[in-house]
């Protein structure tokens, strides 16, 4: 699935609206580290790869800006384990 992901810098999150429902991956920056704190996709949208697209966009942003990533969110930790190319971002 291709989801339109927007980086909302004011709220420190990556977001997408799918079928009228908001999906988010929240973070905050601390000394060059993107602390990924929460990922949420409403239950009716689960299993469509939306969380993966949000987290993928966030990690690409981190790579582009040379941030390290602290995956406090369990979904982000699992995503990074499944995608070894992201390991260089891990703090």
C-alpha positions as CSV (number, residue, x, y, z in Angstrom):
1,X,0.0,0.0,0.0
2,X,1.2,3.5,-0.8
3,X,0.2,6.0,1.9
4,X,0.7,9.7,1.7
5,X,2.9,10.4,4.8
6,X,3.3,14.0,6.0
7,X,5.9,15.2,8.4
8,X,4.2,17.4,11.0
9,X,7.1,19.2,12.5
10,X,5.0,21.3,14.8
11,X,3.6,18.2,16.5
12,X,6.8,16.1,16.1
13,X,5.2,13.3,14.2
14,X,4.7,11.6,10.9
15,X,1.1,11.3,10.0
16,X,-1.3,10.1,7.4
17,X,-5.1,10.2,7.1
18,X,-6.6,7.0,5.7
19,X,-10.3,6.5,5.2
20,X,-10.8,9.6,7.4
21,X,-8.8,8.1,10.3
22,X,-5.6,9.6,11.6
23,X,-2.5,7.4,11.8
24,X,0.7,8.7,13.5
25,X,4.3,7.9,14.5
26,X,5.3,10.3,17.3
27,X,8.9,11.3,18.2
28,X,10.9,14.0,19.9
29,X,14.4,15.2,19.3
30,X,17.1,15.2,22.0
31,X,20.7,16.1,21.2
32,X,20.6,14.7,17.7
33,X,18.6,11.6,18.7
34,X,15.1,11.0,17.3
35,X,13.3,9.3,20.2
36,X,10.4,7.3,18.6
37,X,7.8,7.2,21.3
38,X,4.5,6.0,19.9
39,X,2.9,4.6,16.7
40,X,-0.8,4.4,16.3
41,X,-3.0,3.0,13.5
42,X,-6.8,2.7,14.3
43,X,-7.9,-0.9,14.5
44,X,-10.0,-0.9,11.3
45,X,-6.8,0.0,9.3
46,X,-4.4,-2.5,10.9
47,X,-2.7,-5.0,8.7
48,X,-2.5,-2.6,5.7
49,X,1.2,-1.6,6.2
50,X,0.4,1.9,7.3
51,X,2.5,1.8,10.4
52,X,5.5,0.5,8.4
53,X,5.1,3.4,6.0
54,X,5.0,5.9,8.8
55,X,8.0,4.5,10.6
56,X,9.9,4.0,7.3
57,X,9.4,7.7,6.5
58,X,10.5,8.7,10.0
59,X,13.7,6.6,9.7
60,X,14.5,8.0,6.3
61,X,14.1,11.5,7.8
62,X,16.5,10.5,10.6
63,X,19.0,9.1,8.0
64,X,18.8,12.2,5.9
65,X,19.4,14.5,8.8
66,X,22.0,12.3,10.4
67,X,20.0,11.6,13.6
68,X,20.4,8.5,15.6
69,X,17.1,6.7,16.6
70,X,16.1,5.6,20.1
71,X,13.1,3.2,19.4
72,X,11.1,3.5,22.6
73,X,8.0,2.4,20.8
74,X,7.7,-1.4,20.6
75,X,6.5,-1.2,16.9
76,X,9.6,0.8,16.0
77,X,11.9,-1.6,17.8
78,X,10.3,-4.5,15.9
79,X,10.5,-2.7,12.6
80,X,14.2,-2.0,13.1
81,X,14.9,-5.6,13.9
82,X,13.1,-6.7,10.7
83,X,15.0,-4.1,8.6
84,X,18.7,-4.6,9.2
85,X,19.5,-1.6,7.0
86,X,18.2,0.6,9.8
87,X,20.6,-0.7,12.4
88,X,23.2,2.0,11.7
89,X,20.6,4.5,13.0
90,X,20.2,2.8,16.4
91,X,21.7,4.5,19.4
